[in-house]
């Protein structure tokens, strides 16, 4: 698994400190939202030409790490 810290960064002087793909102004939330909406990696890379495939991988690893650390509201049984 890649270390997301190599490809994502947060700088208070860039995008108000929001987590972005390193070297870009593309928010990690935009990458994850695009994936959640069903966009392919190729579509995301076309939409954000400054991104590299490693940025997408890092965003996924970051999200997975957050999912392990955060407790979500209990889901109701159906």
Secondary structure, 3 states (H helix, E strand, C coil): CCCHHHCEECECCEHHHCCEECCCCCEHHHHHHHHHCCCCHHHHHHHCCCCCHHHHHHHHHHHHHHHHHCCCCCCCCC
